[in-house]
Amino acid sequence: MTEPVLYSFRRCPYAMRARLAVMVSGSRCYLREIKLSAKPAAMLEASPKGTVPVLVLPSGAVIEQSIDIMRWALARRDPEGWLARDDEALIAANDGPFKHDLDRYKYPERHEGDPAVHRESGAAFLRELDTRLAASPQLCGDARGITDAAIMPFVRQFAAVDRDWFDAQPLTHLQAWLAGHLASDLFAAIMVRPAPWSPGDAPLVFAG
């Protein structure tokens, strides 16, 4: 292996944020798109947890958590200074309580509880983000950073559950922030549609 291998799933918000950091850093890797219903043995051997993203380095070392993949890529090269805008507490709130509510709002058939209750609980976090964005264009100042990239894919997923409801909320700063990220060249670049990887396929280079 001459390049790191990134196992990914296009629509997974964790995989999205890893790809955002890899792309903006200008790093190169071999992208392996997976099917959730047929996870490749090579990925499971590298990371038995069986979830994406997974980054396998040429040394054989494995990075299994999306936020760690982001920080690995940005530690190598950070042309936009994303690491200077790293609000670990806000990212933890996104990954913990907000993701808990998102799952139960989006997939009520998989979880007990009332999805409307979890929508309202998640909306409290959205209001917190909107308040921050009223003071600056991005979550940690004037320019986008790791905090924005780490959180945006989850806000995108929450908004998509019921887009009419989301658009009707008094969250004008958050709505504009989300729209800006979704319309960016960076987001378009990481949302390519690769075919699912199979052993023996030619390497698919993913690079900034």
C-alpha positions as CSV (number, residue, x, y, z in Angstrom):
1,M,0.0,0.0,0.0
2,T,1.5,3.3,-1.1
3,E,-1.3,5.5,0.1
4,P,-3.7,5.4,3.1
5,V,-6.9,3.5,2.4
6,L,-10.2,5.2,3.5
7,Y,-13.3,3.0,3.9
8,S,-16.3,5.2,3.5
9,F,-20.0,5.3,2.9
10,R,-21.1,8.3,0.9
11,R,-24.2,9.3,3.0
12,C,-22.8,8.6,6.4
13,P,-22.2,11.9,8.3
14,Y,-19.2,10.5,10.1
15,A,-17.6,9.5,6.8
16,M,-18.6,12.9,5.3
17,R,-16.7,14.8,7.9
18,A,-13.6,12.6,7.5
19,R,-13.7,13.1,3.7
20,L,-14.1,16.9,4.2
21,A,-10.9,17.1,6.3
22,V,-8.9,14.8,4.0
23,M,-10.0,16.8,1.0
24,V,-9.3,20.3,2.5
25,S,-5.9,19.1,3.8
26,G,-4.8,18.1,0.3
27,S,-4.1,14.6,1.5
28,R,-4.2,11.6,-0.8
29,C,-5.8,8.2,-0.1
30,Y,-7.4,5.3,-1.8
31,L,-11.2,5.6,-1.3
32,R,-13.1,2.4,-0.9
33,E,-16.9,2.9,-0.9
34,I,-18.7,0.1,1.0
35,K,-22.2,-1.3,1.0
36,L,-23.5,-1.5,4.6
37,S,-25.2,-4.8,3.8
38,A,-22.0,-6.3,2.5
39,K,-19.0,-4.9,4.4
40,P,-15.8,-6.1,2.9
41,A,-13.7,-8.6,4.8
42,A,-10.6,-6.3,4.5
43,M,-12.3,-3.5,6.4
44,L,-13.6,-5.8,9.1
45,E,-10.1,-7.3,9.5
46,A,-8.7,-3.8,9.9
47,S,-11.5,-2.6,12.2
48,P,-13.9,-5.2,13.7
49,K,-16.2,-2.5,14.8
50,G,-17.6,-2.6,11.3
51,T,-18.6,1.1,11.0
52,V,-17.2,3.8,8.7
53,P,-15.0,5.7,8.3
54,V,-11.9,3.6,8.8
55,L,-8.4,4.8,7.7
56,V,-5.7,2.2,7.2
57,L,-2.2,3.8,6.9
58,P,0.6,2.3,4.8
59,S,2.3,1.3,8.1
60,G,-0.7,-0.9,8.9
61,A,-1.9,1.5,11.7
62,V,-5.6,2.0,11.8
63,I,-7.6,5.1,12.7
64,E,-11.2,4.2,13.5
65,Q,-12.9,7.4,14.7
66,S,-13.9,10.1,12.3
67,I,-12.8,13.0,14.4
68,D,-9.4,11.3,14.8
69,I,-9.2,10.9,11.0
70,M,-10.0,14.6,10.7
71,R,-7.3,15.6,13.1
72,W,-4.8,13.2,11.5
73,A,-5.3,14.8,8.1
74,L,-5.2,18.4,9.4
75,A,-2.1,17.7,11.4
76,R,-0.3,16.8,8.2
77,R,-1.5,19.9,6.4
78,D,-4.0,22.6,7.4
79,P,-4.1,25.3,4.6
80,E,-7.2,27.0,6.0
81,G,-6.2,26.8,9.7
82,W,-9.1,24.5,10.6
83,L,-7.4,23.2,13.8
84,A,-7.4,26.8,15.1
85,R,-11.2,26.6,15.2
86,D,-11.7,23.4,17.1
87,D,-14.4,23.6,19.8
88,E,-14.1,20.2,21.3
89,A,-17.0,20.7,23.7
90,L,-19.4,21.7,20.9
91,I,-18.3,18.7,18.8
92,A,-18.9,16.4,21.8
93,A,-22.4,17.8,22.3
94,N,-23.1,17.1,18.6
95,D,-21.7,13.6,18.8
96,G,-23.4,12.8,22.1
97,P,-26.8,14.3,23.0
98,F,-27.6,15.7,19.5
99,K,-26.8,12.4,17.7
100,H,-28.8,10.5,20.3
101,D,-31.9,12.7,19.4
102,L,-31.1,12.6,15.7
103,D,-31.2,8.8,15.6
104,R,-34.5,8.6,17.5
105,Y,-36.1,11.3,15.3
106,K,-34.9,9.9,12.0
107,Y,-35.3,6.2,12.9
108,P,-38.2,5.9,15.3
109,E,-38.9,2.3,14.2
110,R,-35.5,1.3,15.6
111,H,-35.8,3.1,19.0
112,E,-38.3,3.5,21.7
113,G,-39.7,6.9,22.4
114,D,-41.6,9.7,20.7
115,P,-39.8,11.1,17.6
116,A,-41.5,14.5,18.2
117,V,-39.9,14.7,21.6
118,H,-36.5,13.9,20.2
119,R,-37.0,16.4,17.4
120,E,-37.7,19.1,20.0
121,S,-34.7,18.1,22.0
122,G,-32.5,18.2,18.9
123,A,-33.9,21.5,18.0
124,A,-32.6,23.0,21.3
125,F,-29.1,22.2,20.0
126,L,-30.0,23.8,16.6
127,R,-31.0,26.9,18.4
128,E,-27.7,27.0,20.2
129,L,-25.9,26.8,16.9
130,D,-28.2,29.5,15.4
131,T,-27.3,31.8,18.3
132,R,-23.6,31.3,17.7
133,L,-24.0,31.9,14.0
134,A,-25.8,35.2,14.7
135,A,-22.5,36.5,16.0
136,S,-20.2,35.1,13.2
137,P,-20.6,33.5,9.8
138,Q,-19.1,30.2,11.1
139,L,-19.3,28.4,14.4
140,C,-15.8,29.6,15.6
141,G,-15.4,32.9,13.8
142,D,-15.4,34.3,10.3
143,A,-13.9,31.3,8.5
144,R,-14.9,27.6,8.4
145,G,-13.0,25.2,10.5
146,I,-13.0,21.7,11.9
147,T,-16.0,22.4,14.2
148,D,-18.2,23.4,11.2
149,A,-17.1,20.4,9.2
150,A,-17.6,18.0,12.1
151,I,-21.1,19.2,12.8
152,M,-22.5,20.2,9.5
153,P,-23.2,16.6,8.1
154,F,-25.3,15.9,11.2
155,V,-27.3,19.1,10.9
156,R,-27.8,18.2,7.2
157,Q,-29.2,14.8,8.2
158,F,-31.5,16.3,10.9
159,A,-32.8,18.9,8.4
160,A,-33.5,16.2,5.8
161,V,-35.9,14.2,8.0
162,D,-38.6,16.8,7.5
163,R,-37.3,19.6,5.3
164,D,-40.6,21.6,5.5
165,W,-40.4,21.6,9.3
166,F,-36.7,22.6,9.3
167,D,-37.2,25.4,6.8
168,A,-40.2,26.8,8.8
169,Q,-38.1,27.1,12.0
170,P,-36.8,30.5,13.1
171,L,-33.2,29.4,12.5
172,T,-32.2,31.8,9.7
173,H,-28.5,31.9,10.6
174,L,-28.2,28.2,10.8
175,Q,-30.2,27.7,7.6
176,A,-27.9,30.1,5.7
177,W,-24.8,28.4,7.2
178,L,-26.0,24.9,6.2
179,A,-27.0,26.1,2.7
180,G,-23.5,27.7,2.3
181,H,-21.7,24.5,3.2
182,L,-23.9,22.4,1.0
183,A,-23.3,24.7,-2.0
184,S,-19.5,24.8,-1.5
185,D,-17.0,23.3,-3.9
186,L,-15.5,21.3,-1.0
187,F,-18.8,19.6,-0.3
188,A,-19.4,18.8,-4.0
189,A,-15.9,17.3,-4.2
190,I,-16.5,14.9,-1.3
191,M,-19.9,13.8,-2.5
192,V,-18.7,11.9,-5.6
193,R,-20.6,8.7,-6.3
194,P,-18.1,5.8,-6.4
195,A,-19.2,2.3,-7.1
196,P,-18.9,-0.1,-4.1
197,W,-15.3,-1.4,-3.8
198,S,-14.5,-5.0,-4.4
199,P,-11.1,-6.7,-3.9
200,G,-9.1,-6.5,-7.2
201,D,-10.6,-3.1,-8.2
202,A,-8.2,-0.5,-9.4
203,P,-7.4,2.0,-6.7
204,L,-9.6,5.0,-6.6
205,V,-7.6,8.1,-5.7
206,F,-9.3,10.6,-3.4
207,A,-7.2,13.7,-3.1
208,G,-7.5,17.4,-2.4
